[in-house]
C-alpha cells in the first residue's frame, strides 16, 4: 500500500469512527454543533472558489454564510416553511444539473460566491433538521452517510472495472456512465437494507433513496465544477489524503436537504 493510500485510509477510518460516535453515542446537540463547524469550514474553502484569497475576505464570507444559516433557521421553524425551503433547494439542484450539462464553464467568481449560499445554507438547515427529526434522526443521518458512501464506492469500483463512456468530461473526467450505474445499484442495495431496518414501505423508500443518490452525484460534480474553474485540485488541505472538507461532504451538501424533503413527504415529522 502506498503512503498516500495509507494516509487516506487512516484518515477515513478516523473520520468514520468520529462520525459514528457523534451520531450514536452523543446527544443530538453535539451532532448539530459538528454540522455547523463543518459548514463553517466548507464556507472558508468555498470562498476560494469565489476568488477570495485574503483571510479577512474569507472570514467575512464565513460570517455571511453563518448569518444566512441563522436567518434560514428562523424562517423554517414551521413544517410548511421548511418544506417550501427544501422544495426551493431541490429546484436549485435541478438548475445546477442543467448548469453542469449545458454551460459548466460559464459564470465567474460572483456566481461561485452566490452558489455557495445556495449549497451551504440549505445543507446546514437540512442536515441539522434531519438530526432532530422524529426519535431516530441521528440513525437516519448515519443511514444517509452509508447511502452516499455506497453510491460513491460503487461508482469508483464500477468505473474502474467497466468504465468506458465519460459522464461529465468537462467537469470530472474520471467519472463514467458505467460507474454511475454501478453506484446507483449499490445505493439501491443499501436503500433496501434501510427499508427493512426502519420498517418503511419499500417502493416509496427506494424512490426517495434513488433521488437522493442521484442528487449526491450532482453535488459532487458541482463542487468539481467550481474547483476546476478556480484552478484547484482540492478544496483545501485540512484532511490528509482527502483534501479539504468540501471534498468529503460535497455529495452530502446536496443529498441532506433532499433526503429530509423525502422523509417529510413520507410522513415524518420535523
N, C-alpha and C positions, 0 to 999 in steps of 0.2 A: 504494500500500500504506500503510495507516495505521501510525502509530508503534507502537501496541500490537501489531499483527500482525507488524511488522518485528522488534520486540523478541522476540516469541515464536519467530519463525523463526530468528533468530540464536542464541538460547539453545538451541533444539532441535538446530541443527546442531553447536554446540559440544559438547553432551552426547553426541550420536551419535558424533562423532569421538573423544571421550574413551573412550566405552564400547568402540568398535571397537579402539582402540589397546590398551586394557587386556586385552581378550579375545584378540586375535590377535598382539600383539607382546610381551606381558609374561608372566612365569611365573604359574601358577595361584594362587600365594600372594598375588600382588597383587590378583587378582580377588576372592579370599576376603576380604582386608582391605577392599577397596572395598565389598563387600556388607555387612560388619559396620558400616562407617561409615554407610552408607545406612540400615541397620536402626536404629542409634542415633539418627540424625536423625529417622527415622519415629516412633520411640518418644517423642521430645521433642514432636513435633507431636500424636501420639495422646493424650498427657497432656492436651492442650487439650480433646479430645473428652470426657475424663473429668472435666472441670471443674477441673483443676489449673492454676491461673494463676501461682502463685508460682514463681520459678526453682528454689528449693530443692526444692519438691514435684515439679516436672517432672524435675529431675536424679535424685531418688530413684526415680521411675518408670523412667527410662532405666536406672539401675543394676539395678533389679529385673528388667527385661527382659533385660539382659545376663547376669545370674546364671542366669535361666531358660534362656537360649540355651546357656550353658556346661554346665548340667546335662543338657539335651536332647542336646547333642553327645556327652557321655559315654555316655548311655543308648542312643544309636543307633549304637554302634560296630560292631555286627554287622548283617549284611544282614537277618536276621529281625526284629531290633528296629527297624531303620529302616523296613521295610515296615509293621510294626504301627503305628509312629508316623505314617507317611504315610496309612495307612488311617483312623486316627483323625482326621487332618486333613481327609480327604475327607468324613468324617461331619460334621465341623464345618461345612464349606461347604454341605452339604445342609441342615443346620439353619439356616444363615444365609439360604439361599434361602427356606426356609419363613418365617423371621422377616421377611424383606423382603416376602413376598407377603401375609402374614396380619396382622402387627402391627408395622409399621415405626416407629410412634410409641411403642411400649412399651419400658420399660427406662430406667433413669436413669444417672447418672454411674458408679455401681459396675458396672453391666452393661457400660458402654462400656470401663471400665478392664480388666475381665476379658476382654472381646472383643479388646482389644489384644494380650494374651498369646496368644490363640487364632490371631490373624492373624500377628503379627510373629515369634514364636518358630518356628513351622513354616516360615515364609518363609526365615528365616535358615538353618535346617538344610537345607531342601530345595534352596535355591539354592547354598549352599556345597558340599553333597554333589554336586550336579549338575555344578559346575565341575570336580570331580575324578573324575567317572565315566569309566571306560574311558580311551582315549587322546585322545578328541575332545570332552571335556566342555566346553571353552571354546567350541568351534564350535557344539555343541548349545545352549549358553546363548545364543549370538548368534542361532541359528535361533529359539529361543523368543521372543526380543525381536521378531524380524521377524514371527513368527506373531501375536503380540499386537498389534503395530503394524498389521498387515494387517486384523485384526478391527476395530480402532479406526478406522482410516481408512475402511474400507468402510462401517462404521456411520455415520460422520459424513456422507460424501457421499451414501450411500443414503438416509439420513434427510432430508437437505436436499432431495433430488430427489423422493423418493417418500413421505416420512413423513406418515402420517395418524393412525394409532392409537397412543396413548401406551403405552409399555412399562411404566413404573413411575411414574405421575404423582405419587404421594405422596412419592417419593424423588428422582427426577431427571426433571422434566417435559419436558426436551428430547429424551429418548430415545424412539424409536418402534419398533414391531414390524418395520416395513419396514426401518429402519436396522439393526436386529438381524439380520434375514435377509441383508441385503447384507454385513454384517460377517462373518457365518458363511461366506458364499460366498467372500469374499476370503480368509478364513483357510484354507479348503479348497484354494484355488488355491495358496497359499503352502505348505500341507502337501504337496500333490502334488509341488511342486518339491523339497521337503525329502526326500521318499521317494526321488526319483531321486538327489539329491545324496549321501544317506547309504546308499543301496543297501538300503532297508528294504522289507519286504513291504507292498504298497500298502494293502490294506484294513485290516489291524491298525493301521498307522501313521496312516491317515486317521481311524480310530475314536478313537485316543488324542488326536490333534490336535483333533478336534471337541469332545471332552470338555474339553480344556484351554482352547479358545477360549470355550466356554460358561462355564466357571468363571471365566475372566478377566472376563467381564461381571458375574458375581456379585460379584467382588472390587471392581470399580468401583462398583457400586450400593451395596455395603455401606459403603464409605468415604463415599459421598454421603449415606447414611442418617445416619451418625454426625455428619457435618458439619452437616447440616440440623438435627439435634436440638440441637447445640451452638450454633446460630445463626451458623455460619461460612460464608463464601463459598468460601474456600480453606483448606487445612490449614495454610498458612504463607505466607511471602513470600520464601523463600530463592532461588527460581528466577524471575528477571524474565520476566514474560509467561506463566508457567506456574503460579504459586502456590507451594505447598510441595512437599517431597519426596514426601509421600504422594499428592499429586495426579498425580505422574508414575509412581509404582510401585504404585498401588492394584491394578491388574489383575495385575501381576507377583507380588504377595504371595500371591494365590490360585493363579495358574497355575503358579508354580515348583514347589511341592511335588507338585502333581498330575501335572505333566509328568514329574518324576522317578519317581513311582509307576508311570506308564505305561511308561517306559523299562525299569524293573526287571521289569515284567510281560512285556515283550517280550524279556527275556533279557539286558539289560545288567548289568554287574557293578559294584557300588558300591565 
